[in-house]
Amino acid sequence: MPNNMITTLLVVGALLVIIAFFYFWYFPFYVSHTVSYLSKKMKELLKNAGIKIDTRTSDEAFILLQSIDLLEDKLAKSRAKESMKRGARTKT
């Protein structure tokens, strides 16, 4: 009876170790692929918005950060321009 229990625990433990190994091997690739995909889509979004991005690096996190900053600047300029138009309309 105790030998069967020990054998069962060893088999279950070995299976869990194998599953954990594959998970820790696959997870970094999954995250890396996702960030790379987001970076590619952000470049396309900037291109479609007419914003030029200077990408001398292949660091996806830097590209995402720079892209967000560029979009934020363009949005702020657009809002400022819109508020100036509204101000000009109300004065006339």
Secondary structure, 3 states (H helix, E strand, C coil): CHHHHHHHHHHHHHHHHHHHHHHHHHHHHHHHHHHHHHHHHHHHHHHHHCCCCCCCCCCHHHHHHHHHHHHHHHHHHHHHHHHHHHHHHHHC
